[in-house]
Amino acid sequence: MNEQIKEINESINKMKRWQREIERSNKQEPNLLEIKLKDTDSVPEVWYRGERVDELPNGLVDVYMHWHTCEADKPTKLMAILEYVEGTDIDAKRIEVYIDEEGERGSFNLLKDEIDD
């Protein structure tokens, strides 16, 4: 009987270790940008910092990405622009995100064309 209890305790401890490992792996930083295109007629699936921006209540407006390998001793060139509408209510915002060698910059303007940084 004691041997069975010992085995059960070992199994429980092993499961707890697995759970901690899974929790650690789930805390990884999300990808900066993910774009998936199923076919030429589909709307791209776009994730920005782990959040999907092309599904309701958001609306994808524009996606542009250019990535180019430079010479071995020079960094790659990157330009990505996302434009999407956040929300469907009257206060929805049009968000623009610019990503390039200088980093990330973003702005949003209310659909009333007011700019707010």
Contacts in CASP RR format, 6 or more apart in sequence:
PFRMAT RR
TARGET T0000
AUTHOR 0000-0000-0000
METHOD contacts of the structure
MODEL  1
MNEQIKEINESINKMKRWQREIERSNKQEPNLLEIKLKDTDSVPEVWYRG
ERVDELPNGLVDVYMHWHTCEADKPTKLMAILEYVEGTDIDAKRIEVYID
EEGERGSFNLLKDEIDD
30 47 0 8 1.000
30 49 0 8 1.000
30 50 0 8 1.000
30 51 0 8 1.000
31 47 0 8 1.000
31 49 0 8 1.000
31 50 0 8 1.000
32 48 0 8 1.000
32 49 0 8 1.000
32 99 0 8 1.000
32 104 0 8 1.000
33 46 0 8 1.000
33 47 0 8 1.000
33 48 0 8 1.000
33 65 0 8 1.000
33 80 0 8 1.000
33 82 0 8 1.000
33 99 0 8 1.000
34 45 0 8 1.000
34 46 0 8 1.000
34 47 0 8 1.000
34 50 0 8 1.000
35 44 0 8 1.000
35 45 0 8 1.000
35 46 0 8 1.000
35 47 0 8 1.000
35 63 0 8 1.000
35 65 0 8 1.000
36 44 0 8 1.000
36 45 0 8 1.000
36 46 0 8 1.000
37 44 0 8 1.000
37 45 0 8 1.000
38 45 0 8 1.000
43 54 0 8 1.000
43 60 0 8 1.000
44 54 0 8 1.000
44 60 0 8 1.000
44 63 0 8 1.000
45 52 0 8 1.000
45 54 0 8 1.000
46 52 0 8 1.000
46 53 0 8 1.000
46 54 0 8 1.000
46 60 0 8 1.000
46 63 0 8 1.000
46 82 0 8 1.000
46 84 0 8 1.000
47 53 0 8 1.000
48 82 0 8 1.000
48 97 0 8 1.000
52 58 0 8 1.000
53 59 0 8 1.000
53 60 0 8 1.000
53 82 0 8 1.000
53 84 0 8 1.000
53 86 0 8 1.000
53 95 0 8 1.000
54 60 0 8 1.000
54 84 0 8 1.000
56 88 0 8 1.000
57 86 0 8 1.000
57 87 0 8 1.000
57 88 0 8 1.000
58 84 0 8 1.000
58 85 0 8 1.000
58 86 0 8 1.000
58 87 0 8 1.000
59 84 0 8 1.000
59 85 0 8 1.000
59 87 0 8 1.000
60 83 0 8 1.000
60 84 0 8 1.000
61 83 0 8 1.000
61 84 0 8 1.000
61 85 0 8 1.000
61 94 0 8 1.000
62 81 0 8 1.000
62 82 0 8 1.000
62 83 0 8 1.000
63 81 0 8 1.000
63 82 0 8 1.000
63 83 0 8 1.000
64 79 0 8 1.000
64 80 0 8 1.000
64 81 0 8 1.000
65 79 0 8 1.000
65 80 0 8 1.000
65 81 0 8 1.000
66 77 0 8 1.000
66 78 0 8 1.000
66 79 0 8 1.000
66 80 0 8 1.000
67 76 0 8 1.000
67 77 0 8 1.000
67 78 0 8 1.000
67 79 0 8 1.000
68 76 0 8 1.000
68 77 0 8 1.000
68 78 0 8 1.000
69 76 0 8 1.000
70 76 0 8 1.000
70 77 0 8 1.000
75 101 0 8 1.000
77 101 0 8 1.000
78 99 0 8 1.000
78 100 0 8 1.000
78 101 0 8 1.000
79 98 0 8 1.000
79 99 0 8 1.000
79 100 0 8 1.000
80 97 0 8 1.000
80 98 0 8 1.000
80 99 0 8 1.000
80 100 0 8 1.000
81 96 0 8 1.000
81 97 0 8 1.000
81 98 0 8 1.000
81 99 0 8 1.000
82 95 0 8 1.000
82 96 0 8 1.000
82 97 0 8 1.000
83 94 0 8 1.000
83 95 0 8 1.000
83 96 0 8 1.000
83 97 0 8 1.000
84 94 0 8 1.000
84 95 0 8 1.000
85 92 0 8 1.000
85 93 0 8 1.000
85 94 0 8 1.000
85 95 0 8 1.000
85 111 0 8 1.000
86 92 0 8 1.000
86 93 0 8 1.000
86 94 0 8 1.000
86 95 0 8 1.000
86 108 0 8 1.000
87 93 0 8 1.000
91 110 0 8 1.000
92 110 0 8 1.000
92 111 0 8 1.000
93 108 0 8 1.000
93 109 0 8 1.000
93 110 0 8 1.000
93 111 0 8 1.000
94 108 0 8 1.000
94 109 0 8 1.000
94 110 0 8 1.000
94 111 0 8 1.000
95 106 0 8 1.000
95 107 0 8 1.000
95 108 0 8 1.000
96 106 0 8 1.000
96 107 0 8 1.000
96 108 0 8 1.000
96 109 0 8 1.000
97 104 0 8 1.000
97 105 0 8 1.000
97 106 0 8 1.000
98 104 0 8 1.000
98 105 0 8 1.000
98 106 0 8 1.000
99 105 0 8 1.000
106 117 0 8 1.000
107 115 0 8 1.000
107 116 0 8 1.000
107 117 0 8 1.000
108 116 0 8 1.000
109 115 0 8 1.000
109 116 0 8 1.000
110 116 0 8 1.000
END
